[in-house]
């Protein structure tokens, strides 16, 4: 929609943004704080757009350095939580990306890394993980893995 001056109706846009953020907040379940592990009820294609997830996740961290995101398959979740990554981090283009939405195309397990620690300080690069309930992943199952690994 546009107003009489031909510009986009910002009221509709703001409403849509607020709806996305509210949808994401209602779906988020925080399972651990360090690394911050969040399970999002439902799939990546449902509800809030990727930017809403990215904004909420980054705000939940407070003050933080630049982040990089990497998506991976559901079966990789245990190795991500154990090793801190699904494959050895590199600075090669395509290994990670600055936008959560780009990482979401690669799978329901989204790894969040401190960009300033890649790839040299990999043991402390993982900031957290966002898990969407897809491909056999569920809140209960992820909670069990987190507890088994002693993450809090």
C-alpha positions as CSV (number, residue, x, y, z in Angstrom):
1,X,0.0,0.0,0.0
2,X,1.1,3.6,-0.6
3,X,-0.2,6.9,0.6
4,X,-1.0,9.9,-1.5
5,X,2.6,10.8,-1.8
6,X,3.5,7.5,-3.4
7,X,5.5,6.1,-0.4
8,X,5.0,2.8,1.2
9,X,2.6,2.7,4.2
10,X,5.0,2.4,7.1
11,X,2.1,1.6,9.5
12,X,1.5,-1.8,7.7
13,X,5.2,-2.5,7.6
14,X,5.6,-1.8,11.3
15,X,2.7,-4.0,12.1
16,X,4.2,-6.8,10.1
17,X,7.5,-6.4,11.8
18,X,5.9,-6.4,15.3
19,X,3.8,-9.5,14.4
20,X,7.0,-11.3,13.2
21,X,8.8,-10.5,16.4
22,X,5.8,-11.5,18.6
23,X,5.6,-14.8,16.6
24,X,9.2,-15.6,17.2
25,X,9.1,-14.7,20.9
26,X,6.2,-17.0,21.4
27,X,8.0,-19.9,19.7
28,X,11.4,-19.5,21.4
29,X,12.5,-22.0,24.1
30,X,15.8,-21.2,25.8
31,X,17.5,-24.5,26.8
32,X,21.0,-23.2,27.7
33,X,22.7,-19.9,28.2
34,X,26.3,-20.7,27.3
35,X,26.3,-21.5,24.5
36,X,22.8,-20.1,24.1
37,X,20.7,-22.9,22.7
38,X,17.2,-22.0,21.5
39,X,14.6,-24.3,20.1
40,X,12.0,-22.7,17.9
41,X,8.7,-24.5,17.9
42,X,7.7,-25.3,14.3
43,X,9.6,-25.1,11.1
44,X,11.8,-22.5,9.4
45,X,9.0,-21.8,6.9
46,X,6.3,-21.0,9.5
47,X,5.6,-17.7,11.1
48,X,8.4,-15.1,11.6
49,X,10.8,-14.2,8.8
50,X,14.5,-14.8,9.3
51,X,15.3,-11.2,10.1
52,X,13.0,-11.4,13.2
53,X,14.8,-14.5,14.4
54,X,18.2,-12.8,13.9
55,X,17.2,-9.6,15.7
56,X,15.7,-11.5,18.7
57,X,18.7,-13.9,19.0
58,X,21.2,-11.1,18.8
59,X,19.4,-9.0,21.3
60,X,19.2,-11.9,23.7
61,X,23.0,-12.0,23.7
62,X,23.3,-8.4,24.8
63,X,26.5,-6.6,23.8
64,X,28.3,-8.9,21.3
65,X,30.8,-8.8,18.5
66,X,29.9,-9.5,14.9
67,X,28.3,-12.9,14.4
68,X,28.4,-15.4,11.6
69,X,25.7,-18.1,11.0
70,X,25.9,-21.6,9.5
71,X,23.0,-24.0,8.9
72,X,23.4,-27.7,9.0
73,X,21.3,-30.9,9.0
74,X,19.4,-32.1,12.0
75,X,21.6,-35.2,12.4
76,X,24.6,-32.9,13.0
77,X,23.1,-31.4,16.2
78,X,25.0,-33.7,18.7
79,X,28.3,-33.1,17.0
80,X,27.7,-29.3,17.0
81,X,27.0,-29.3,20.7
82,X,29.9,-31.6,21.5
83,X,32.6,-30.1,19.1
84,X,31.3,-26.6,18.8
85,X,30.8,-26.9,15.0
86,X,29.6,-29.4,12.3
87,X,32.7,-29.1,10.2
88,X,36.1,-27.4,10.8
89,X,35.6,-23.6,10.6
90,X,37.3,-21.7,7.8
91,X,37.2,-18.2,6.4
92,X,36.3,-19.5,3.0
93,X,33.3,-17.9,1.3
94,X,30.2,-19.9,1.8
95,X,31.4,-21.7,5.1
96,X,29.3,-19.2,7.1
97,X,27.3,-16.0,6.4
98,X,26.4,-12.8,8.1
99,X,22.7,-13.2,7.7
100,X,20.7,-15.8,9.5
101,X,18.3,-16.1,6.6
102,X,21.1,-17.3,4.3
103,X,22.1,-20.0,6.9
104,X,18.5,-21.2,7.3
105,X,18.5,-22.6,3.7
106,X,21.1,-25.1,4.7
107,X,19.2,-26.8,7.5
108,X,17.2,-26.6,10.7
109,X,20.3,-26.4,13.0
110,X,21.7,-22.9,12.9
111,X,25.2,-22.4,14.5
112,X,26.0,-18.9,15.7
113,X,29.7,-18.0,15.8
114,X,31.7,-15.0,16.9
115,X,33.3,-13.8,13.7
116,X,36.4,-12.5,15.4
117,X,37.2,-16.1,16.7
118,X,36.9,-17.8,13.3
119,X,38.8,-20.0,12.5
120,X,41.7,-19.6,14.9
121,X,40.0,-19.8,18.3
122,X,37.4,-22.3,17.3
123,X,37.0,-23.7,20.8
124,X,35.5,-20.4,21.9
125,X,33.8,-19.3,18.6
126,X,30.4,-21.0,19.1
127,X,28.0,-18.5,20.7
128,X,24.9,-20.6,20.4
129,X,22.6,-22.7,18.3
130,X,19.0,-22.1,17.0
131,X,17.2,-25.3,16.4
132,X,13.9,-25.6,14.4
133,X,11.6,-28.6,14.9
134,X,12.2,-30.3,11.7
135,X,13.7,-33.6,10.4
136,X,12.9,-35.4,13.7
137,X,14.1,-32.6,16.0
138,X,11.7,-31.7,18.8
139,X,11.9,-29.6,22.0
140,X,11.9,-32.7,24.1
141,X,14.6,-34.4,22.1
142,X,16.9,-31.3,22.0
143,X,16.3,-30.8,25.8
144,X,17.5,-34.4,26.4
145,X,20.7,-33.9,24.4
146,X,21.4,-30.6,26.1
147,X,20.9,-32.2,29.5
148,X,23.0,-35.3,28.6
149,X,25.9,-33.0,27.6
150,X,25.5,-31.0,30.8
151,X,25.0,-27.7,29.1
152,X,23.3,-25.0,31.1
